[in-house]
Amino acid sequence: MSEWIGDNIGIIEMAFTGAVVLGLCAWQYWQVRDAGKPPKDE
């Protein structure tokens, strides 16, 4: 397993970084989307 990680560390790192970036973008999108709506209790 460690040999596989050593051989593919670049791919793993790119995939992890991409997942983090996409997660942040999705979180930001949900924040903005919710902010644009009027409050439900009013």
C-alpha positions as CSV (number, residue, x, y, z in Angstrom):
1,M,0.0,0.0,0.0
2,S,2.8,2.5,0.9
3,E,4.5,1.8,-2.5
4,W,1.2,2.6,-4.3
5,I,0.9,5.9,-2.3
6,G,4.5,6.7,-3.1
7,D,4.0,6.1,-6.8
8,N,0.7,8.1,-6.9
9,I,1.3,10.8,-4.4
10,G,0.9,13.5,-7.0
11,I,-2.5,12.2,-8.1
12,I,-3.7,11.8,-4.6
13,E,-2.6,15.3,-3.7
14,M,-4.3,16.8,-6.7
15,A,-7.5,14.9,-6.0
16,F,-7.5,15.9,-2.3
17,T,-6.8,19.6,-3.2
18,G,-9.5,19.5,-5.8
19,A,-12.0,18.1,-3.4
20,V,-11.2,20.8,-0.8
21,V,-11.5,23.5,-3.4
22,L,-14.8,22.1,-4.6
23,G,-16.1,21.8,-1.0
24,L,-15.2,25.4,-0.3
25,C,-16.9,26.6,-3.5
26,A,-20.0,24.6,-2.6
27,W,-20.1,25.9,0.9
28,Q,-19.7,29.5,-0.4
29,Y,-22.5,28.9,-2.9
30,W,-24.9,27.7,-0.1
31,Q,-24.0,30.6,2.1
32,V,-24.7,33.1,-0.7
33,R,-27.8,31.3,-1.8
34,D,-29.2,31.3,1.8
35,A,-28.3,35.0,2.3
36,G,-30.3,36.0,-0.8
37,K,-33.5,34.5,0.5
38,P,-35.8,36.5,2.9
39,P,-36.0,35.0,6.4
40,K,-38.6,32.3,6.8
41,D,-39.9,33.6,10.2
42,E,-41.0,37.0,8.9
